């Protein structure tokens, strides 16, 4: 039996989705897959139906202070020990981590056992775990050509693969953008990450309510909101006379992205990548106060290409959103151009590129 390739991924969508996309590609190639994650294993298993999934202890230093750092040491050490046992049991051929502290124990354990390793960075800024492991891994796969904080010493390890997207996104990637003008329905999709964002629920319905009646009558809004916000968001749209579908989770989000004339979203790596691959224009609102400002860097890539309008949260107001939306709803040519610009930065073959790199590591044929 072939040695498995191990994917180390945390419990958030931004780390899981590219790991899931890689797993789908590797399984198609006949590779055996295993996954190492943290206590959120129950949510991971469903995304990797063809893999054996293991949970090991981990911790994220909280608060950024000495107490947070010290309190995380014991669970991380326990995770390294548990990961060594898992990797020995599996006789793993390679380990690839997708960022986040849950990937730290298996990557360190693999390094200690002499197993070829790689990390994948989804963002335009190297995350802290990937920075820490950069000098120790065999290869660094990246969505962007020059991620911030990549050292000169580690630069030769970089492979520009792009950010893998799931099969569901590839399925709709060839659907042409359909511009909407005149009296035609206008599909607006609003979401803020896997759990929804409170700011979207606060700002977008209020912005829509300010639109002229003629514009509101055209709108068809699909919005992801936190469970506690679903009712108030639905009521806000109903009061504005706008057709809407509001839920805390959409299993068919890929279909809603493909159907959208405009998307309003955060700018996590997976979101930006999926919007580029499908080619949909967007208002991007980076998560503020992030230490590394990775979402801002992600949004700037798409904005600089002409595929998105970057809106800092401090400027993300009902007045601004309403004005921009009113203008674009009667300027379908601008949205169509933005769609093409978003598509221009896409790497739809990212899963295949990353799979090539990982298979080369596993076979020992890479020069890294």
N, C-alpha and C positions, 0 to 999 in steps of 0.2 A: 504494500500500500504506500502511495506517495506521501511524503512528508507535508503536513499542512502549512499554509501560510497564515500567520496570526495577525489579525487586525485588532489594534488597541484603540478604543474609542470611548469617550465619555457619554454622558446621558443627554446632552443637549443636541438639538437638531442640526446646528451648524457643524458639529463634529461627526454626528452619526450619518447624515445624508451622504457625504462623499465616501465614507467607509462602506455604506450600503451599496453605493454605485460601483465601487471597486469590487466588492464581493460578488455582485451580479455578473460583472465582466469576467472575473476569475472562474466562477462556477461554469460559465459558458465555455471556458477554455479547458474544462475538466480538472481544475485545481480543487483540492480539498481546503476548506476554510475553517478556522476557529476564531473566536472573538473573546478578548479579555476586556472586561468593563468593571464598573464599581457596583455599589448597592442597587443602582437603578436597573438591574439586570432584567427585570420583568418587562420593562419597556423596550429593551434592546432585542430580546429574543424574537419578537414578531417581525422585526426588520431584517433579521438574518435567519430565515427559515431553513437554509441549507447548511448552517454552521452549528458547531457545538460551542455554547456560550459559557464562559466562566466568569465568576465574580470574585474580585480580590479587594482587600481593604485599600483605601486611599483617603486623601484629605486635601482640602484647599486651604492654604494659610489664610486666615480671616483677619480682617482689620489692617493688614499690612505691617503690624508691629511685631515686636519680639515675642509676645505671648502667643500670637497666632502662629508664628513660625515654629515655636517650640511645641505647641500642642499638635501640630501636624506631623511631627517627626515619627512618633510611634506608629500611627496607622500606615504611614508610607513605608516604614521598615517592615511592618507586617505584610504589606502588599508586595514588597520585593521578594520576601521569603515565599509567599504563596505563589507568586508568578514563576519563580524558579522551579517549583514543584510542577506547576501546570506545563511549563515549557519542556521540562524533562519527560513528563508523561506523554506529551504530544510528539516529541522529537521534531520540533518545529524547524522549518527550513529558512524562514525569515519572519521578521516582525516589523509591522509598519504602524506608527502612531499618528493619530489625527488631532493632536493637541489637547490641552486641558489636563488638569492634574491627575485624572484617572489613568492617563497613559504613562505616567512617570514610572510607577513600579514595574510594569512589564518591559518597558524599554531599558531600564537599568538592569533588570534581571537578564534580559537577552544579551546586553553588552557584556555582563559578567560571564555569561556562558559562551561567548564567542559566536553568537548567532548573528548573521547579517541583519542590520536594522536600517530603517528609514523613517523619516517624519514627513508629513504632508502639511503645508501651511496654506490654509484657505484664504487668509486675509492679506492685505497689502502691507501688514505689519507682522513680523514674527512674534508669535505668542511666547510667553515666558518659559513654558516647558520646552518648546521647540528651540528657543535660544539656549536653554540649559543643556539640551541634548545635542545641539548642533555639532560640537567638537567630537562627540562620541559616536554618532551614527555614521553609517556607510554612505547615505545619500539624503539629500534634502529636496523633496519635490515641492513645487510652488505654483500657485495660481498666477503670480505676477513675476515679471522678469527681475525686478530689483526690490524685493521686500525690505522694508525698513528694519534695521538692526542686524542684517546679515553681515557678518564680519568678513574682512578680506581673506582671512585664513580659511573660512568655511565656504567661501564663494565657489571654489572649484567643485564642490559637491552638489551644487544646485542644478536641478533639472526642471525646465519649464514645462510642466505637464498640463496646466490648467486645473480647474476644480471640477472633479467628476460630478455629474448629475445623474439622478436616478432614472431608471428606464421609463417611468411615467412622464418625465420631462422630455426625454428624447422622443417619446411617442408623439408629442404635440409640437415638436420643434419645427416641423416643416409646414405648419399651418400659417398661411399668409396673414399678415395684419390687415384687418378690415376697418378702414376708416369710416367714421360716422359723422355725417353732416346733415344740414337741413332739419327735418323733423324726425330723423331716424333715432332709434333707441341708442343710448350711450351707456356702455357697461363700465362701471367704476368698481374696481376691486381694492379693498382696504384691509391690510393686515399688518401685524407688528411682531412677527416671530411666532414660534410654536405655541406660545401662551397668549398671544395678543398683547397689545400695548395700550395702557390706559390713556395715553395722550391721543391716540387715534380716536378713541371713543369720546373724548372731550372736545376735540377740535373739528373733525370731519363732518359729523352731523350738523354742528352749528354753522359750518361754512356752507354746506348744502342748503340749509334753511334760508340763507341770504341770497341765493340765486333767484333770478327772475322766474316767474311761474312757467314760462315757456321752456326754460332749461330744466327745471325740476321735473316737468312732465316727461322729458326724454330719458331721465336717469333711471338706470337699473343698478342698484348698489348691492354688492356682496361684501359683507364685512365680518372679519374675525374679531371677536371681542372676548375679554375675560368673562367667565361664567356669570360673575356678579354684575357685569355691565350689559349683558345681552338684552334684558328687558328695557332698560332706559334708552339704549341705542335704537332698538326697534321702534319704541314709542316716539323718539325724536324724528325719525324718518317718516313715521305715519303722520305726525303732526304737520310735517312739511309737505305731505302729499306725494312722497317719493316711494316707489316700489323698492322693497329691500328684502334681503335674506341675511339674517344675522345669526351667527353660531359661534361657539367657542372653539370648534375644530371642523375642518373640512377635509374629508378623506380624499376628495377629488379636486384638491387645490390646483393641480396641474391643468385641469379643464377650465377652471375659472381664470387662471392666468392667460390661457390661450384665447379665451373669449373676450378678454378685457380690451377696451380702448385706452384705458389709463389705469395705472396702479399707484396706490399710495402705500408706502411701506417703510420699515426700518431698512438699514443697509448692511445687514449681516452678510457674510461671504456667500452663503448658499442662496439667499434671496437675490443678490446682485448677479450671481452666476446664472441662475435660472431665468431672470429677466433678460439677460443677454442672449442666452441660448434660444429662448422662444422669440425674442425680439419685441419686447413690449415697453413702451415709454412709461416713465414713472416720476412721481415726486418721492424723493428719498430723504428720510429724516433720520440722520445718524443718532444712535444712542449717546446722549451727552454724558459728560463726567467720566467716561471710560479712561482708565489710566493711559493706555496706549493709543487711544483715538483710532482704533482699527476700523470702526464703521465709517468714520469720516473719510479715511483714506480709501476705503472701498467705494464709497459714493462718488468721490472725486474722479475715480477712474471712469465711471460710466458718465458722469456729468461732463468731464473734459472731452469725451468722445461725442457729446451731443445727444446721448441717449437718455438723459434724465435731467431733472431739475433738482438740484441739491437745496434742501431747506434746513438750516440749522434749527434746532428745537426752539431756541429763544425767539426766532422769527416765525415759527410755525403757528400762525394765528388764524382764526376763522376769516378775518378780513383778507389776509394774503391768499389763503387757499381758495376762497370764494372767487377772488378777482382772477387768479390764474386759471381756475377751472372754467369760469365763464368765458374767458378769452379762448382757451383751447377747444372748448366744445363747439365753437364756430370757426375753428381753424384746423380742420382735419388734415390739411396738407402738412402742417407743422408736426402733428403727432405721427403722421406717416414717415416723415423724415427722421424723427427721433427713434421710431421703431427700427428703421434701417441702420441708424448709427449704433443703437444698442446691439444689434445683431453683428455689427462689424467687429466687436471685441470678443465675441464668443469663441470658445474652444469646445465644440460638441464632441470631439474625439478625446477629451481629457481622460475618461475612464480607461480607454485603450492605451493611451500613453503611459498612464500610471501603472497599469497592469504589466506593460512591457518592462518598465523599470523594476517592479517588484519581482517579476519572474526572473529577470537577469540577476538580481541579488540572490534569489533562492537557489539559482543554478550555479552561482559562483562565477558567472561570465561577465559581470560588470567590471568596469575599470575603476569604479569609485573605491 
